[in-house]
Amino acid sequence: MPDNPLDNQIARCPRLGHQVLFEYCRMEAGDLPCRLVIKCWDGRLPILYILERLFSEEDLKRFYSQPKPQKLADLATLVEQTTPSGEK
């Protein structure tokens, strides 16, 4: 995906607890945006319009059909991401 001029926009991430660039949000789930991207950026950017321009129809279908993770699983994922490799 080409560089996006909006990638330098900053917002607070409720999942990580600190500020992140829009670039992180649009790529957080690998080839899909973070599941909270609409909630976090609505009112700051025309987020639905942006998503429609950045992602294919197929990608958007996958994005909208993602199952909502359980909070405990979400917390475990965040802990795993912050733990250095080899430590548990």
HUBELDA-V216998 format. One record per residue. D_FIRST is the distance of its C-alpha to the first C-alpha in Angstrom with 2 decimals. Layout:
d_first: <D_FIRST | D_FIRST>
This chain:
d_first: <0.00 | 3.82 | 6.63 | 8.40 | 12.17 | 13.14 | 11.88 | 15.40 | 17.28 | 19.56 | 21.26 | 23.54 | 22.31 | 25.20 | 24.19 | 24.07 | 26.66 | 25.17 | 22.73 | 18.99 | 16.09 | 13.93 | 10.98 | 13.09 | 13.79 | 10.43 | 9.79 | 13.56 | 14.05 | 11.69 | 9.30 | 11.12 | 12.21 | 15.68 | 18.46 | 20.00 | 17.21 | 19.19 | 22.44 | 21.43 | 19.70 | 21.89 | 24.18 | 22.07 | 19.13 | 18.98 | 16.87 | 17.41 | 16.45 | 13.20 | 12.34 | 13.43 | 11.14 | 7.84 | 8.91 | 10.99 | 14.69 | 14.99 | 12.55 | 14.54 | 17.72 | 16.98 | 16.15 | 19.40 | 21.41 | 20.82 | 24.31 | 25.35 | 26.16 | 29.61 | 30.14 | 31.82 | 29.02 | 26.60 | 29.00 | 29.38 | 25.64 | 25.56 | 28.68 | 27.32 | 24.21 | 26.58 | 29.15 | 29.00 | 28.83 | 32.27 | 33.77 | 34.65>
